Amino acid sequence: MDLKDKTVTIIGAAKSGVAAANLVRALGGTPRISDHQPREKIEGMLSALTDRSSVEIEAGGHTEDFVRKSDLVVASPGVWKD
């Protein structure tokens, strides 16, 4: 999949979400992460981002506006589907 110049929102900031963000960046895309937990609870996980300054983070819930600004949305495997 060609992700060059694509904006990809990843739902969930745990290990797989951060790994997905790093992969999106490596493939030329712009990753964004949305997580339902408050920022202070996900800070440790976000430290594994290879280029944290280029990743927009939404914490404390998922908003429609944040997701709509994406070319692609990826749900991390640990995210509940309901």
C-alpha positions in Angstrom: 0.0 0.0 0.0 1.3 3.4 -1.0 1.1 5.7 2.1 3.2 8.5 0.7 1.6 11.8 1.5 -1.4 10.1 3.2 -2.7 11.0 6.6 -3.4 7.8 8.7 -5.2 7.9 12.0 -4.4 5.0 14.3 -7.0 4.3 17.0 -5.2 3.1 20.1 -1.8 4.2 21.4 -0.6 0.9 22.9 2.4 -1.1 21.5 0.7 -2.0 18.2 -0.7 1.5 17.7 2.7 3.1 18.2 4.3 0.4 15.9 1.7 1.3 13.3 2.5 5.0 13.6 6.2 4.3 13.1 5.5 2.1 10.1 3.2 4.8 8.5 6.1 7.4 9.0 8.6 5.0 7.5 6.3 4.5 4.4 6.1 8.2 3.9 2.7 8.9 5.5 1.7 11.2 8.3 0.5 9.3 11.3 -2.0 10.5 13.9 -3.0 8.7 17.1 -6.2 8.8 18.9 -6.7 7.1 22.3 -9.5 7.1 24.8 -7.2 7.4 27.8 -5.9 10.7 29.1 -2.6 11.9 27.8 -0.8 11.3 31.1 -1.7 7.6 30.9 -0.3 7.2 27.4 2.8 9.3 27.7 5.0 6.2 28.4 3.7 4.4 25.2 4.3 7.5 23.1 7.9 7.6 24.0 8.5 4.7 21.5 7.5 6.9 18.5 10.5 7.4 16.2 9.5 11.0 15.3 7.1 12.1 18.0 7.1 15.7 17.0 5.4 14.8 13.7 2.6 12.8 15.2 -0.6 14.6 16.2 -2.1 13.0 19.3 -5.7 13.1 20.5 -6.1 11.8 24.0 -9.1 11.4 26.3 -11.5 10.1 23.6 -12.0 9.8 19.8 -13.7 12.7 18.0 -15.3 12.6 14.7 -13.5 15.7 13.5 -10.1 14.1 14.3 -10.9 10.9 12.4 -12.4 12.7 9.4 -9.1 14.4 8.7 -7.7 11.1 7.5 -7.1 9.3 4.3 -7.1 6.0 6.2 -8.1 4.8 9.7 -6.5 1.9 11.4 -7.8 0.3 14.6 -5.2 -1.1 16.9 -5.9 -4.8 17.7 -6.5 -4.0 21.4 -9.3 -1.5 20.7 -12.8 -2.7 21.5 -15.0 -2.7 18.5 -18.2 -1.6 20.3 
